[in-house]
Amino acid sequence: MLRKTLPALLPPVAGATIVLCGAAPAIAGPQPTLRFTTVHSVSSGVVFKRFQTETSHGRAFGYLLEADLADPHTSVDLLHPPAVAARRTVTDMVNTQRALAGVNGDFFNIRESHAGVRPTGSANGPEVAAGHERKAAVPNGQRFGPALPAGTSTEDVIGVGADRIARVATLHLDGTVRAGQTVLGLRGLNQYALPVDGIGAFTSDWGTMSRIRATCGTDTRRGARCSPDTTEVTVARGVVTHAGDAVGEGPIPLGTTVLLGREQGADALRTLRLGDPVDLDYHLSASVPVSFRFAIGGYPILRDGRPLADLDTVATAPRTAAGVGQDGHRMYLVVVDGRSERSGGATNAELSLLLARLGADDAVSLDSGGSSTLTVREPGEQTATVRNSPSDGGERSVANGIGVFALP
C-alpha cells in the first residue's frame, strides 16, 4: 500500500545538514526525530546517508543505504559465505561478491548448548540467491534471536522478485521424496534444525559441517536433547548409494543429496534400499504470486506503514533492518549504532517507526547487537569499508547479508 512519498534519491551533498520534512507517518504516539548529516551517491540508483535520531532513550546515530530498484543499473541480492553452514564478515562478502555495499542479515545458529555439537553458523530463515534456493526455515521454537511478534514466523522474508519488485512475504518448503510407490514428505532443506519426525535434504550448498545439529531440540524447545533415532540416506544421480543410522559430515558432491530423518522420518527412510531409484522434488513456495530471485529471513516489524502491535518498547540495542517502499521500487537498508555513550541504539518499536519515517511501507528486523554492520565501497575504491561502529569493537562473522550491486 503506497502511503506517502518522502524525498527521492538525492544528489550528492557535501557538508550539509538535511532535516527530513514532509508529513509524518500516520502512526499513533511520539515520532522519532530524524536529521540527515551526510547524503551522497554511491552509484546510479544508490545513495548512502548518515543520520541522527532522538528517541525516548536519547540520541542515536544511524546509516541508510537507499536503493532504487526502478533504476536498471541497480540490484539487490543475497550476501553469503561459500556454504550455508559457514560465516563471514559483511565486508568480506561485499568484497568477494563485488557488491557496492551491504548490511548483515538474518539471525543465526551462533552458539550451542548441546554437548559435543558445534554451532553451524547457519541462518534461521530461508535464503534465495540469484534465483537459487539455498535453504528453508527452521521451526519457530528452534530459532535464535528475540521472541517473534505475534503473527510472524521463521518463514518470513524480505526479497525481490523476477519483476524487480521488493516485498515482505513468507517462503514455505514444499517437497517430496518418491521411491516407487512410496511418497515421503520433505520438511527441511539445508537447515540446522529439522521438525520432529521430519526428513530434511542436504545438498552441496550445506558445506562440510556435521549435520548432527539438525536432529537436536524439538519444535518448541531449542535446548532439548538430540534425537537418538536418526538415519541418513545418500541419493546420487537419482539412486540410493548409502544408508545408515549414523549422521555424517564432510563435503556433499554436486548432484548428490543426503536425506536425514529423525523419529518417524528416520523410520520412513529405513524403507529405502541400496539401488532404489529416488525422485526428489522441492520448492520454496511464496505467500505472494511471485518468483523470488533474492530472499533473506527476517521478522516483520512494519506492515502497510504501521508497526506491529506487540513490538518491544524497552530493550535498546544496535539494530539492523530492511524495508521496502514506493510500491516495492525502493529498498531501505538501515543500521543504528548502540551500546555506547555516543549512540544509545533503539528499541524494536522505535526501529519500526524509524523505517516508516524513512519511507518504508513494510519492513523486517534483521540480526542486531554485535552483528549490526553496514559497509560501503565508494566510487573508485577497490574494497568496501565499515561505516558504522560495531558494538563488539569490530566486525562479527555472520551467516548472510543483503548486498547492493551495480549492473552494467
C-alpha positions in Angstrom: 0.0 0.0 0.0 1.5 3.3 -1.0 1.2 5.6 2.0 3.2 8.6 1.2 6.1 10.0 -0.8 9.2 11.1 1.1 12.3 12.6 -0.5 13.5 10.7 -3.6 17.1 9.7 -4.1 19.1 12.9 -3.6 22.1 14.2 -5.4 25.5 14.3 -3.6 25.5 16.9 -0.8 28.8 17.9 0.9 29.0 19.4 4.3 25.3 19.9 4.6 22.8 19.1 7.3 19.4 17.9 6.0 16.3 17.8 8.1 13.6 15.4 6.9 10.4 17.3 6.1 7.0 16.3 5.0 4.1 14.5 6.6 4.9 12.1 9.4 3.6 8.6 9.1 0.1 8.1 10.3 1.1 6.3 13.5 -0.1 7.0 17.0 2.4 8.1 19.6 5.6 10.1 19.5 7.6 10.1 16.3 11.4 9.8 16.3 13.1 12.9 15.0 15.4 12.4 12.0 18.2 14.6 10.8 20.4 13.6 7.8 24.0 14.8 8.3 25.6 13.3 5.1 24.0 12.3 1.8 25.9 11.2 -1.2 25.6 8.9 -4.3 27.4 5.6 -4.3 26.3 4.6 -7.8 23.4 5.1 -10.2 20.3 4.5 -8.1 22.2 4.0 -4.8 22.5 6.7 -2.1 24.3 6.4 1.3 23.0 8.6 4.2 24.1 9.2 7.7 21.5 10.4 10.2 20.9 11.3 13.8 17.7 10.5 15.6 16.4 11.4 19.0 14.3 8.7 20.7 12.8 8.4 24.2 16.1 6.7 25.2 18.3 9.5 23.9 20.4 10.2 20.8 21.3 7.5 18.3 23.3 7.6 15.1 22.3 5.7 12.1 23.2 4.8 8.5 21.0 4.2 5.5 21.5 2.6 2.1 18.7 3.6 -0.2 18.4 1.5 -3.5 16.2 2.5 -6.3 15.1 -0.8 -7.9 13.4 1.1 -10.8 17.0 2.0 -11.9 18.1 -0.7 -14.4 21.7 -0.3 -13.1 20.9 -1.3 -9.5 20.1 -4.6 -8.0 19.9 -6.3 -4.5 20.9 -9.8 -3.8 22.0 -12.2 -1.0 25.4 -11.8 0.5 26.6 -15.3 1.7 29.6 -17.4 2.6 30.6 -20.3 0.3 28.5 -22.6 2.3 25.1 -22.4 4.2 26.8 -23.7 7.3 29.6 -21.0 7.5 30.1 -17.4 8.5 31.9 -14.4 7.0 32.1 -10.7 7.8 29.9 -8.4 5.8 32.9 -6.6 4.4 34.4 -9.9 3.2 31.2 -10.9 1.5 30.7 -7.5 -0.1 34.3 -7.6 -1.5 34.2 -11.3 -2.6 30.9 -10.8 -4.4 31.9 -7.4 -5.8 28.9 -5.6 -4.3 28.8 -1.9 -3.8 27.6 -2.1 -0.2 25.7 -4.3 2.2 24.4 -5.0 5.7 24.3 -8.0 7.9 21.3 -10.3 7.5 19.3 -13.0 9.4 19.7 -14.2 13.0 21.7 -17.4 13.0 23.0 -20.5 15.0 25.8 -18.7 16.8 26.0 -20.8 19.9 25.1 -24.3 21.2 24.1 -25.9 24.5 24.2 -29.5 23.1 27.3 -31.3 24.4 29.7 -32.1 21.6 27.7 -30.2 18.9 29.2 -27.2 17.2 27.2 -24.2 16.1 26.7 -24.4 12.4 26.7 -20.6 11.8 23.6 -21.1 9.5 20.7 -18.7 9.4 17.2 -19.2 10.9 15.2 -18.4 7.8 15.1 -19.1 4.0 17.8 -18.0 1.6 17.4 -17.4 -2.2 20.5 -16.1 -4.1 20.3 -15.2 -7.8 17.2 -17.3 -8.1 18.8 -20.3 -6.4 17.0 -21.7 -3.3 19.8 -22.4 -0.8 17.9 -23.2 2.4 14.5 -23.3 4.1 13.4 -22.1 7.6 13.9 -23.9 10.9 10.9 -24.5 13.2 9.9 -21.4 15.2 10.9 -22.9 18.5 14.4 -23.6 17.2 15.3 -20.1 16.1 17.9 -17.8 17.6 17.1 -14.2 18.4 14.4 -12.3 20.3 10.8 -13.6 20.7 8.8 -13.3 17.5 6.0 -10.8 17.3 2.5 -12.3 17.1 1.6 -13.5 13.6 5.2 -13.8 12.4 7.4 -16.9 11.8 10.9 -18.0 10.7 9.4 -18.3 7.2 9.1 -14.5 6.9 11.4 -13.0 4.3 12.2 -9.7 2.6 13.1 -10.2 -1.1 13.0 -9.1 -4.7 11.1 -10.9 -7.4 11.9 -11.6 -11.0 9.8 -8.5 -11.7 12.4 -6.4 -9.7 9.7 -5.5 -7.1 10.7 -5.8 -3.4 8.3 -7.5 -1.0 7.9 -8.8 2.5 6.3 -12.3 2.3 6.8 -15.9 3.5 8.6 -18.8 1.9 7.4 -22.3 2.8 9.2 -25.5 1.8 7.0 -27.9 -0.3 8.8 -31.1 -1.1 8.5 -34.9 -1.6 10.8 -37.9 -1.8 9.4 -40.5 -4.2 10.7 -44.1 -4.3 8.5 -46.3 -6.4 5.0 -46.2 -4.9 6.4 -44.6 -1.7 5.9 -40.9 -1.3 7.5 -39.2 1.7 7.2 -35.5 2.7 10.3 -33.4 2.8 10.4 -30.9 5.7 13.9 -29.5 5.5 16.4 -28.0 3.1 20.0 -27.3 4.3 18.7 -26.1 7.8 20.3 -26.5 11.2 17.1 -27.9 12.8 14.5 -30.3 11.4 11.0 -30.6 12.7 10.3 -33.6 15.0 9.6 -36.7 12.9 10.8 -34.9 9.8 13.0 -35.6 6.8 15.5 -33.0 5.5 17.6 -32.7 2.4 21.2 -31.6 2.5 23.0 -30.6 -0.7 26.4 -29.3 -1.7 25.2 -25.8 -0.6 25.3 -27.0 3.1 29.1 -27.4 3.2 31.3 -29.7 5.3 29.8 -29.1 8.7 28.3 -32.1 10.6 24.6 -32.5 10.1 24.0 -33.7 13.7 22.6 -30.3 14.9 19.6 -30.8 12.6 18.5 -33.7 14.9 18.7 -31.7 18.2 15.9 -29.9 20.0 12.2 -30.0 19.3 9.7 -27.8 17.5 9.1 -25.9 20.8 12.4 -26.4 22.8 15.6 -25.4 21.1 17.7 -26.9 24.0 16.0 -30.3 24.1 18.3 -33.3 23.6 19.4 -34.5 20.3 17.3 -37.3 18.9 18.8 -40.8 19.3 16.6 -42.1 16.5 18.1 -41.0 13.2 19.1 -42.3 9.7 20.7 -40.9 6.6 20.3 -42.0 3.0 22.5 -40.7 0.2 21.0 -40.2 -3.2 23.4 -39.8 -6.1 22.1 -39.3 -9.7 18.7 -40.5 -8.6 19.7 -43.7 -6.9 20.3 -44.7 -3.3 24.0 -45.2 -2.8 24.3 -45.3 1.0 22.0 -45.9 4.0 22.8 -46.0 7.7 21.8 -44.6 11.1 24.9 -42.5 11.7 24.7 -38.8 11.0 27.6 -37.7 8.8 29.7 -34.6 7.9 32.1 -33.6 5.1 31.5 -32.3 1.6 28.5 -33.3 -0.4 29.3 -33.6 -4.1 27.3 -31.8 -6.7 24.4 -33.9 -7.9 24.2 -35.7 -4.6 21.6 -35.2 -1.8 21.8 -36.6 1.7 18.4 -37.3 3.3 18.4 -37.1 7.1 15.4 -38.3 9.1 14.6 -38.2 12.8 12.0 -40.3 14.7 9.2 -41.2 12.2 11.2 -39.6 9.4 14.0 -42.0 10.2 11.6 -44.9 10.1 10.4 -43.9 6.7 13.9 -43.6 5.3 14.8 -47.0 6.5 12.3 -48.5 4.0 14.7 -47.4 1.2 17.3 -49.8 -0.1 20.6 -49.5 -1.9 19.9 -49.1 -5.6 16.4 -47.9 -5.2 15.5 -45.1 -7.7 14.5 -41.9 -5.9 13.0 -38.7 -7.2 13.4 -35.5 -5.2 11.1 -32.6 -5.8 11.2 -29.4 -3.6 10.5 -25.7 -3.9 10.1 -22.7 -1.7 6.5 -21.5 -2.2 5.8 -17.9 -1.6 2.8 -16.4 0.0 2.5 -14.0 -2.9 2.3 -14.8 -6.6 5.9 -14.1 -7.4 9.2 -16.0 -8.1 11.8 -14.6 -5.7 15.2 -14.0 -7.2 16.5 -12.9 -3.8 15.2 -13.5 -0.3 16.5 -13.5 3.2 14.9 -14.3 6.5 13.8 -11.5 8.9 10.7 -11.0 11.1 8.2 -8.2 10.2 8.1 -5.0 12.3 6.2 -2.8 9.9 3.1 -3.7 7.7 1.4 -1.2 5.5 3.1 1.7 7.2 2.1 0.7 10.7 4.3 -1.0 13.4 3.2 -4.4 14.6 1.2 -4.2 17.8 3.5 -6.1 20.3 7.0 -4.8 19.4 9.3 -4.4 22.4 9.5 -0.8 23.7 12.1 -1.3 26.4 15.3 -3.0 25.3 17.7 -0.8 23.4 20.4 -2.2 21.2 22.3 -1.7 17.9 19.8 -2.6 15.2 19.7 -3.7 11.5 16.5 -3.6 9.4 15.4 -3.7 5.8 12.3 -2.0 4.4 10.5 -1.6 1.1 8.5 1.4 -0.1 7.1 3.2 -3.1 5.2 0.1 -4.4 8.3 -2.0 -3.9 10.6 0.0 -6.2 12.8 1.2 -3.3 14.7 -0.7 -0.6 16.0 0.8 2.6 18.8 -0.9 4.5 19.3 0.6 7.9 21.8 0.2 10.8 21.5 2.1 14.1 24.6 2.2 16.4 24.1 1.4 20.1 25.7 0.3 23.4 27.9 3.3 23.6 27.9 6.8 25.2 27.7 8.3 21.7 24.8 6.3 20.4 22.1 4.6 22.6 20.6 2.3 20.0 16.9 1.8 19.5 14.0 -0.5 20.6 12.2 -2.6 18.1 9.2 -0.3 18.3 11.5 2.7 17.6 13.1 0.9 14.7 9.7 0.3 13.2 8.8 4.0 13.5 12.2 4.9 12.0 11.7 2.8 8.9 8.2 4.3 8.4 9.7 7.8 8.8 12.4 6.9 6.2 9.7 5.9 3.7 9.1 2.2 4.1 5.7 0.6 3.9 6.9 -2.8 5.1 10.0 -3.7 7.0 11.7 -6.6 8.8 14.2 -6.7 11.7 17.5 -8.4 10.9 20.1 -9.7 13.3 21.2 -6.9 15.6 23.6 -6.2 18.5 27.2 -7.1 17.7 26.2 -8.3 14.3 24.9 -4.9 13.1 27.2 -3.8 10.3 26.9 -1.5 7.2 29.8 -1.4 4.7 30.2 0.6 1.5 32.6 0.6 -1.4 32.9 4.2 -2.6 33.3 5.1 -6.3 36.9 4.5 -7.4 37.7 2.3 -4.3 38.6 -1.4 -4.7 37.4 -2.5 -1.3 34.5 -1.7 1.0 34.9 -0.4 4.5 32.7 -0.4 7.6 30.7 2.9 8.1 29.0 2.2 11.4 30.6 1.5 14.8 30.0 -2.3 15.5 29.3 -2.7 19.2 31.8 -5.6 19.6 34.6 -3.2 18.6 35.0 -4.9 15.2 33.0 -6.9 12.6 31.4 -10.1 13.6 31.3 -13.0 11.2 27.6 -13.6 10.2 25.5 -16.1 8.3 24.4 -13.8 5.4 23.6 -10.3 4.4 21.9 -8.0 1.9 24.1 -6.7 -0.9 23.5 -3.8 -3.2 25.0 -4.3 -6.7 25.7 -2.2 -9.8 24.5 -3.6 -13.1 26.0 -2.7 -16.5 
